[in-house]
């Protein structure tokens, strides 16, 4: 991911509206305000959603990393901002887009681990 400030959100990507879609899905599934550890597209993630933020952190599969929370954010949505690996990466990102994340949870296209 590139460092620095996030790029401005395109007008069609209203952070509050997108966050509310995630909140609706997580609330309906009983996952709101919980942290889930999932496997999606052969990668592991920590994901959580509250009324204030959706976040997805990629878990580093490298065994040499010390214990704790070894990983990096790939998607964070708040009422004011969208931080997305797709938009922040200088290279083509292999991480899911915001819409792919939403479909993942709507369709239960992941495995709890």
CORPE-V50424 format. One record per run of one state. SS is the DSSP state (A for helix, B for strand, O for the rest). FROM is the first residue (numbers start at 1). TO is the last residue. Records with the same first field share a line. If there is no record, write none. Layout:
SS->FROM-TO + FROM-TO
//
This chain:
O->1-14 + 30-34 + 41-42 + 50-52 + 60-70 + 79-81 + 89-97 + 107-110 + 113-113
A->15-29 + 85-88 + 98-106
B->35-40 + 43-49 + 53-59 + 71-78 + 82-84 + 111-112
//
